[in-house]
Amino acid sequence: MSARFYWDDRMNTTIWMALALVLVLEGLGPMFMPRFWRRLILSLAQLPDRLLHRFGGGLVVSGVVIYYMLSVQGR
């Protein structure tokens, strides 16, 4: 097996594992605290678009920084 295909397989596995972890974490709120989760979603729906835009951008930047830090540490 060439190094390129090994990297592709490892990357695919990592992406699927990350997606699985996101699904587990996202499911914990409605599973254990459904009333709180519902109120949180309703209050988020009332926020202005600009604030949601900034919040989403902050999450994306945080995710990229964490990914970069973990990928540098793994070398």
Biopython code that builds the backbone (N, CA, C, O; Angstrom):
import numpy as np
from Bio.PDB.StructureBuilder import StructureBuilder

atoms = [
    (1, "MET", "N", (0.856, -1.181, 0.000)),
    (1, "MET", "CA", (0.000, 0.000, 0.000)),
    (1, "MET", "C", (0.898, 1.238, 0.000)),
    (1, "MET", "O", (1.832, 1.343, 0.794)),
    (2, "SER", "N", (0.604, 2.150, -0.883)),
    (2, "SER", "CA", (1.439, 3.343, -0.959)),
    (2, "SER", "C", (1.105, 4.293, 0.179)),
    (2, "SER", "O", (0.060, 4.182, 0.820)),
    (3, "ALA", "N", (2.017, 5.227, 0.415)),
    (3, "ALA", "CA", (1.832, 6.189, 1.509)),
    (3, "ALA", "C", (0.611, 7.067, 1.252)),
    (3, "ALA", "O", (-0.089, 7.444, 2.192)),
    (4, "ARG", "N", (0.352, 7.393, 0.000)),
    (4, "ARG", "CA", (-0.788, 8.258, -0.313)),
    (4, "ARG", "C", (-2.103, 7.593, 0.067)),
    (4, "ARG", "O", (-2.964, 8.223, 0.681)),
    (5, "PHE", "N", (-2.262, 6.320, -0.295)),
    (5, "PHE", "CA", (-3.509, 5.626, 0.020)),
    (5, "PHE", "C", (-3.648, 5.411, 1.519)),
    (5, "PHE", "O", (-4.759, 5.477, 2.046)),
    (6, "TYR", "N", (-2.557, 5.157, 2.211)),
    (6, "TYR", "CA", (-2.610, 5.003, 3.667)),
    (6, "TYR", "C", (-3.090, 6.295, 4.305)),
    (6, "TYR", "O", (-3.930, 6.273, 5.204)),
    (7, "TRP", "N", (-2.555, 7.426, 3.841)),
    (7, "TRP", "CA", (-2.970, 8.712, 4.401)),
    (7, "TRP", "C", (-4.440, 8.953, 4.127)),
    (7, "TRP", "O", (-5.159, 9.439, 5.000)),
    (8, "ASP", "N", (-4.907, 8.618, 2.916)),
    (8, "ASP", "CA", (-6.316, 8.815, 2.575)),
    (8, "ASP", "C", (-7.214, 7.978, 3.485)),
    (8, "ASP", "O", (-8.232, 8.476, 3.966)),
    (9, "ASP", "N", (-6.854, 6.714, 3.730)),
    (9, "ASP", "CA", (-7.650, 5.850, 4.603)),
    (9, "ASP", "C", (-7.660, 6.381, 6.023)),
    (9, "ASP", "O", (-8.703, 6.392, 6.676)),
    (10, "ARG", "N", (-6.505, 6.822, 6.510)),
    (10, "ARG", "CA", (-6.413, 7.345, 7.867)),
    (10, "ARG", "C", (-7.223, 8.635, 7.990)),
    (10, "ARG", "O", (-7.875, 8.866, 9.008)),
    (11, "MET", "N", (-7.183, 9.469, 6.958)),
    (11, "MET", "CA", (-7.918, 10.721, 6.985)),
    (11, "MET", "C", (-9.425, 10.454, 6.964)),
    (11, "MET", "O", (-10.180, 11.101, 7.690)),
    (12, "ASN", "N", (-9.857, 9.518, 6.147)),
    (12, "ASN", "CA", (-11.275, 9.174, 6.105)),
    (12, "ASN", "C", (-11.747, 8.674, 7.461)),
    (12, "ASN", "O", (-12.818, 9.064, 7.924)),
    (13, "THR", "N", (-10.969, 7.822, 8.100)),
    (13, "THR", "CA", (-11.321, 7.302, 9.415)),
    (13, "THR", "C", (-11.395, 8.435, 10.428)),
    (13, "THR", "O", (-12.313, 8.469, 11.247)),
    (14, "THR", "N", (-10.452, 9.353, 10.387)),
    (14, "THR", "CA", (-10.443, 10.475, 11.315)),
    (14, "THR", "C", (-11.672, 11.357, 11.132)),
    (14, "THR", "O", (-12.276, 11.796, 12.111)),
    (15, "ILE", "N", (-12.037, 11.614, 9.902)),
    (15, "ILE", "CA", (-13.214, 12.447, 9.633)),
    (15, "ILE", "C", (-14.474, 11.766, 10.150)),
    (15, "ILE", "O", (-15.314, 12.416, 10.772)),
    (16, "TRP", "N", (-14.617, 10.471, 9.903)),
    (16, "TRP", "CA", (-15.804, 9.758, 10.382)),
    (16, "TRP", "C", (-15.844, 9.708, 11.904)),
    (16, "TRP", "O", (-16.917, 9.818, 12.498)),
    (17, "MET", "N", (-14.688, 9.543, 12.540)),
    (17, "MET", "CA", (-14.640, 9.527, 14.007)),
    (17, "MET", "C", (-15.007, 10.899, 14.565)),
    (17, "MET", "O", (-15.713, 10.990, 15.569)),
    (18, "ALA", "N", (-14.536, 11.961, 13.924)),
    (18, "ALA", "CA", (-14.871, 13.316, 14.366)),
    (18, "ALA", "C", (-16.364, 13.572, 14.207)),
    (18, "ALA", "O", (-16.986, 14.159, 15.092)),
    (19, "LEU", "N", (-16.940, 13.146, 13.101)),
    (19, "LEU", "CA", (-18.369, 13.308, 12.890)),
    (19, "LEU", "C", (-19.162, 12.528, 13.942)),
    (19, "LEU", "O", (-20.159, 13.026, 14.464)),
    (20, "ALA", "N", (-18.722, 11.313, 14.251)),
    (20, "ALA", "CA", (-19.392, 10.514, 15.271)),
    (20, "ALA", "C", (-19.345, 11.209, 16.624)),
    (20, "ALA", "O", (-20.338, 11.211, 17.351)),
    (21, "LEU", "N", (-18.208, 11.797, 16.972)),
    (21, "LEU", "CA", (-18.088, 12.508, 18.241)),
    (21, "LEU", "C", (-19.004, 13.721, 18.281)),
    (21, "LEU", "O", (-19.620, 13.993, 19.312)),
    (22, "VAL", "N", (-19.104, 14.449, 17.185)),
    (22, "VAL", "CA", (-20.011, 15.599, 17.114)),
    (22, "VAL", "C", (-21.451, 15.143, 17.327)),
    (22, "VAL", "O", (-22.197, 15.784, 18.067)),
    (23, "LEU", "N", (-21.847, 14.056, 16.695)),
    (23, "LEU", "CA", (-23.213, 13.553, 16.853)),
    (23, "LEU", "C", (-23.495, 13.139, 18.295)),
    (23, "LEU", "O", (-24.579, 13.403, 18.815)),
    (24, "VAL", "N", (-22.525, 12.492, 18.943)),
    (24, "VAL", "CA", (-22.702, 12.102, 20.339)),
    (24, "VAL", "C", (-22.865, 13.342, 21.210)),
    (24, "VAL", "O", (-23.785, 13.414, 22.025)),
    (25, "LEU", "N", (-21.977, 14.317, 21.040)),
    (25, "LEU", "CA", (-22.045, 15.523, 21.862)),
    (25, "LEU", "C", (-23.322, 16.317, 21.600)),
    (25, "LEU", "O", (-23.919, 16.852, 22.535)),
    (26, "GLU", "N", (-23.747, 16.399, 20.343)),
    (26, "GLU", "CA", (-24.972, 17.121, 20.014)),
    (26, "GLU", "C", (-26.209, 16.411, 20.568)),
    (26, "GLU", "O", (-27.203, 17.065, 20.885)),
    (27, "GLY", "N", (-26.160, 15.110, 20.685)),
    (27, "GLY", "CA", (-27.302, 14.359, 21.179)),
    (27, "GLY", "C", (-27.436, 14.353, 22.692)),
    (27, "GLY", "O", (-28.506, 14.034, 23.211)),
    (28, "LEU", "N", (-26.373, 14.699, 23.412)),
    (28, "LEU", "CA", (-26.436, 14.679, 24.874)),
    (28, "LEU", "C", (-27.433, 15.684, 25.432)),
    (28, "LEU", "O", (-28.141, 15.376, 26.391)),
    (29, "GLY", "N", (-27.502, 16.869, 24.859)),
    (29, "GLY", "CA", (-28.413, 17.904, 25.347)),
    (29, "GLY", "C", (-29.868, 17.476, 25.294)),
    (29, "GLY", "O", (-30.533, 17.455, 26.330)),
    (30, "PRO", "N", (-30.392, 17.127, 24.104)),
    (30, "PRO", "CA", (-31.793, 16.725, 24.048)),
    (30, "PRO", "C", (-32.082, 15.421, 24.799)),
    (30, "PRO", "O", (-33.205, 15.202, 25.252)),
    (31, "MET", "N", (-31.082, 14.567, 24.930)),
    (31, "MET", "CA", (-31.304, 13.293, 25.612)),
    (31, "MET", "C", (-31.444, 13.474, 27.127)),
    (31, "MET", "O", (-32.341, 12.894, 27.739)),
    (32, "PHE", "N", (-30.562, 14.274, 27.734)),
    (32, "PHE", "CA", (-30.547, 14.397, 29.186)),
    (32, "PHE", "C", (-31.293, 15.619, 29.720)),
    (32, "PHE", "O", (-31.777, 15.604, 30.851)),
    (33, "MET", "N", (-31.390, 16.684, 28.907)),
    (33, "MET", "CA", (-32.044, 17.914, 29.363)),
    (33, "MET", "C", (-32.950, 18.468, 28.265)),
    (33, "MET", "O", (-32.673, 19.542, 27.731)),
    (34, "PRO", "N", (-34.030, 17.759, 27.916)),
    (34, "PRO", "CA", (-34.834, 18.189, 26.763)),
    (34, "PRO", "C", (-35.498, 19.551, 26.945)),
    (34, "PRO", "O", (-35.573, 20.323, 25.989)),
    (35, "ARG", "N", (-35.980, 19.865, 28.141)),
    (35, "ARG", "CA", (-36.637, 21.168, 28.342)),
    (35, "ARG", "C", (-35.640, 22.308, 28.209)),
    (35, "ARG", "O", (-35.907, 23.304, 27.538)),
    (36, "PHE", "N", (-34.495, 22.154, 28.850)),
    (36, "PHE", "CA", (-33.449, 23.188, 28.747)),
    (36, "PHE", "C", (-32.997, 23.340, 27.300)),
    (36, "PHE", "O", (-32.831, 24.457, 26.811)),
    (37, "TRP", "N", (-32.800, 22.228, 26.624)),
    (37, "TRP", "CA", (-32.344, 22.249, 25.237)),
    (37, "TRP", "C", (-33.355, 22.977, 24.353)),
    (37, "TRP", "O", (-32.975, 23.773, 23.495)),
    (38, "ARG", "N", (-34.643, 22.701, 24.564)),
    (38, "ARG", "CA", (-35.688, 23.345, 23.770)),
    (38, "ARG", "C", (-35.689, 24.856, 24.006)),
    (38, "ARG", "O", (-35.797, 25.633, 23.058)),
    (39, "ARG", "N", (-35.566, 25.278, 25.290)),
    (39, "ARG", "CA", (-35.525, 26.715, 25.587)),
    (39, "ARG", "C", (-34.296, 27.371, 24.968)),
    (39, "ARG", "O", (-34.367, 28.496, 24.474)),
    (40, "LEU", "N", (-33.171, 26.664, 24.996)),
    (40, "LEU", "CA", (-31.943, 27.191, 24.402)),
    (40, "LEU", "C", (-32.113, 27.400, 22.903)),
    (40, "LEU", "O", (-31.728, 28.441, 22.371)),
    (41, "ILE", "N", (-32.685, 26.420, 22.228)),
    (41, "ILE", "CA", (-32.903, 26.533, 20.784)),
    (41, "ILE", "C", (-33.872, 27.672, 20.468)),
    (41, "ILE", "O", (-33.656, 28.431, 19.524)),
    (42, "LEU", "N", (-34.933, 27.788, 21.255)),
    (42, "LEU", "CA", (-35.890, 28.875, 21.031)),
    (42, "LEU", "C", (-35.254, 30.245, 21.260)),
    (42, "LEU", "O", (-35.532, 31.193, 20.526)),
    (43, "SER", "N", (-34.399, 30.346, 22.280)),
    (43, "SER", "CA", (-33.746, 31.637, 22.520)),
    (43, "SER", "C", (-32.714, 31.947, 21.434)),
    (43, "SER", "O", (-32.535, 33.108, 21.067)),
    (44, "LEU", "N", (-32.038, 30.925, 20.922)),
    (44, "LEU", "CA", (-31.097, 31.152, 19.816)),
    (44, "LEU", "C", (-31.827, 31.621, 18.562)),
    (44, "LEU", "O", (-31.306, 32.437, 17.802)),
    (45, "ALA", "N", (-33.023, 31.107, 18.352)),
    (45, "ALA", "CA", (-33.798, 31.497, 17.171)),
    (45, "ALA", "C", (-34.204, 32.971, 17.221)),
    (45, "ALA", "O", (-34.489, 33.570, 16.185)),
    (46, "GLN", "N", (-34.230, 33.549, 18.403)),
    (46, "GLN", "CA", (-34.627, 34.947, 18.554)),
    (46, "GLN", "C", (-33.460, 35.925, 18.388)),
    (46, "GLN", "O", (-33.674, 37.132, 18.275)),
    (47, "LEU", "N", (-32.239, 35.411, 18.375)),
    (47, "LEU", "CA", (-31.071, 36.286, 18.261)),
    (47, "LEU", "C", (-30.970, 36.891, 16.863)),
    (47, "LEU", "O", (-31.403, 36.276, 15.888)),
    (48, "PRO", "N", (-30.408, 38.080, 16.762)),
    (48, "PRO", "CA", (-30.212, 38.695, 15.442)),
    (48, "PRO", "C", (-29.235, 37.883, 14.584)),
    (48, "PRO", "O", (-28.332, 37.221, 15.096)),
    (49, "ASP", "N", (-29.440, 37.952, 13.282)),
    (49, "ASP", "CA", (-28.594, 37.203, 12.354)),
    (49, "ASP", "C", (-27.118, 37.539, 12.522)),
    (49, "ASP", "O", (-26.267, 36.651, 12.457)),
    (50, "ARG", "N", (-26.813, 38.802, 12.737)),
    (50, "ARG", "CA", (-25.415, 39.215, 12.855)),
    (50, "ARG", "C", (-24.727, 38.537, 14.034)),
    (50, "ARG", "O", (-23.570, 38.131, 13.929)),
    (51, "LEU", "N", (-25.431, 38.413, 15.153)),
    (51, "LEU", "CA", (-24.869, 37.763, 16.327)),
    (51, "LEU", "C", (-24.661, 36.268, 16.081)),
    (51, "LEU", "O", (-23.638, 35.708, 16.476)),
    (52, "LEU", "N", (-25.627, 35.627, 15.433)),
    (52, "LEU", "CA", (-25.465, 34.213, 15.088)),
    (52, "LEU", "C", (-24.300, 34.022, 14.117)),
    (52, "LEU", "O", (-23.558, 33.044, 14.205)),
    (53, "HIS", "N", (-24.152, 34.961, 13.199)),
    (53, "HIS", "CA", (-23.045, 34.911, 12.240)),
    (53, "HIS", "C", (-21.704, 34.951, 12.973)),
    (53, "HIS", "O", (-20.810, 34.160, 12.674)),
    (54, "ARG", "N", (-21.564, 35.857, 13.919)),
    (54, "ARG", "CA", (-20.321, 35.968, 14.696)),
    (54, "ARG", "C", (-20.087, 34.739, 15.557)),
    (54, "ARG", "O", (-18.960, 34.255, 15.657)),
    (55, "PHE", "N", (-21.134, 34.236, 16.174)),
    (55, "PHE", "CA", (-21.024, 33.045, 17.004)),
    (55, "PHE", "C", (-20.559, 31.848, 16.168)),
    (55, "PHE", "O", (-19.659, 31.111, 16.572)),
    (56, "GLY", "N", (-21.179, 31.664, 15.005)),
    (56, "GLY", "CA", (-20.778, 30.576, 14.108)),
    (56, "GLY", "C", (-19.345, 30.731, 13.630)),
    (56, "GLY", "O", (-18.601, 29.753, 13.558)),
    (57, "GLY", "N", (-18.953, 31.960, 13.303)),
    (57, "GLY", "CA", (-17.572, 32.208, 12.883)),
    (57, "GLY", "C", (-16.586, 31.903, 13.990)),
    (57, "GLY", "O", (-15.513, 31.354, 13.742)),
    (58, "GLY", "N", (-16.951, 32.262, 15.219)),
    (58, "GLY", "CA", (-16.086, 31.952, 16.355)),
    (58, "GLY", "C", (-15.918, 30.453, 16.559)),
    (58, "GLY", "O", (-14.829, 29.987, 16.893)),
    (59, "LEU", "N", (-16.991, 29.699, 16.360)),
    (59, "LEU", "CA", (-16.902, 28.244, 16.477)),
    (59, "LEU", "C", (-16.005, 27.653, 15.395)),
    (59, "LEU", "O", (-15.208, 26.752, 15.659)),
    (60, "VAL", "N", (-16.142, 28.164, 14.185)),
    (60, "VAL", "CA", (-15.306, 27.670, 13.084)),
    (60, "VAL", "C", (-13.834, 27.962, 13.354)),
    (60, "VAL", "O", (-12.988, 27.082, 13.195)),
    (61, "VAL", "N", (-13.526, 29.183, 13.758)),
    (61, "VAL", "CA", (-12.137, 29.548, 14.052)),
    (61, "VAL", "C", (-11.598, 28.700, 15.196)),
    (61, "VAL", "O", (-10.462, 28.228, 15.132)),
    (62, "SER", "N", (-12.391, 28.501, 16.233)),
    (62, "SER", "CA", (-11.954, 27.669, 17.357)),
    (62, "SER", "C", (-11.652, 26.248, 16.893)),
    (62, "SER", "O", (-10.645, 25.660, 17.288)),
    (63, "GLY", "N", (-12.517, 25.706, 16.063)),
    (63, "GLY", "CA", (-12.298, 24.360, 15.547)),
    (63, "GLY", "C", (-11.036, 24.248, 14.713)),
    (63, "GLY", "O", (-10.301, 23.266, 14.824)),
    (64, "VAL", "N", (-10.780, 25.242, 13.881)),
    (64, "VAL", "CA", (-9.574, 25.235, 13.046)),
    (64, "VAL", "C", (-8.321, 25.331, 13.922)),
    (64, "VAL", "O", (-7.335, 24.638, 13.670)),
    (65, "VAL", "N", (-8.356, 26.179, 14.938)),
    (65, "VAL", "CA", (-7.203, 26.331, 15.835)),
    (65, "VAL", "C", (-6.944, 25.028, 16.586)),
    (65, "VAL", "O", (-5.796, 24.593, 16.684)),
    (66, "ILE", "N", (-7.987, 24.404, 17.115)),
    (66, "ILE", "CA", (-7.812, 23.134, 17.829)),
    (66, "ILE", "C", (-7.276, 22.060, 16.884)),
    (66, "ILE", "O", (-6.368, 21.312, 17.246)),
    (67, "TYR", "N", (-7.825, 21.983, 15.691)),
    (67, "TYR", "CA", (-7.349, 21.007, 14.708)),
    (67, "TYR", "C", (-5.873, 21.231, 14.391)),
    (67, "TYR", "O", (-5.092, 20.282, 14.336)),
    (68, "TYR", "N", (-5.502, 22.480, 14.187)),
    (68, "TYR", "CA", (-4.107, 22.800, 13.870)),
    (68, "TYR", "C", (-3.194, 22.413, 15.037)),
    (68, "TYR", "O", (-2.143, 21.808, 14.827)),
    (69, "MET", "N", (-3.587, 22.755, 16.250)),
    (69, "MET", "CA", (-2.764, 22.431, 17.406)),
    (69, "MET", "C", (-2.575, 20.927, 17.560)),
    (69, "MET", "O", (-1.477, 20.467, 17.871)),
    (70, "LEU", "N", (-3.636, 20.164, 17.344)),
    (70, "LEU", "CA", (-3.529, 18.709, 17.454)),
    (70, "LEU", "C", (-2.721, 18.107, 16.318)),
    (70, "LEU", "O", (-1.997, 17.133, 16.523)),
    (71, "SER", "N", (-2.835, 18.675, 15.121)),
    (71, "SER", "CA", (-2.074, 18.127, 13.998)),
    (71, "SER", "C", (-0.583, 18.448, 14.126)),
    (71, "SER", "O", (0.252, 17.646, 13.707)),
    (72, "VAL", "N", (-0.237, 19.599, 14.692)),
    (72, "VAL", "CA", (1.167, 19.948, 14.896)),
    (72, "VAL", "C", (1.761, 19.075, 16.000)),
    (72, "VAL", "O", (2.909, 18.639, 15.908)),
    (73, "GLN", "N", (0.968, 18.824, 17.047)),
    (73, "GLN", "CA", (1.444, 18.012, 18.170)),
    (73, "GLN", "C", (1.675, 16.563, 17.717)),
    (73, "GLN", "O", (2.560, 15.889, 18.244)),
    (74, "GLY", "N", (0.908, 16.089, 16.768)),
    (74, "GLY", "CA", (1.024, 14.712, 16.319)),
    (74, "GLY", "C", (2.217, 14.435, 15.415)),
    (74, "GLY", "O", (2.496, 13.277, 15.101)),
    (75, "ARG", "N", (2.904, 15.446, 15.006)),
    (75, "ARG", "CA", (4.054, 15.249, 14.099)),
    (75, "ARG", "C", (5.267, 14.773, 14.816)),
    (75, "ARG", "O", (6.309, 14.562, 14.195)),
]
sb = StructureBuilder()
sb.init_structure("model")
sb.init_model(0)
sb.init_chain("A")
sb.init_seg("    ")
for serial, (resi, resn, name, xyz) in enumerate(atoms, 1):
    if name == "N":
        sb.init_residue(resn, " ", resi, " ")
    sb.init_atom(name, np.array(xyz, "f"), 0.0, 1.0, " ", f" {name:<3s}", serial, name[0])
structure = sb.get_structure()
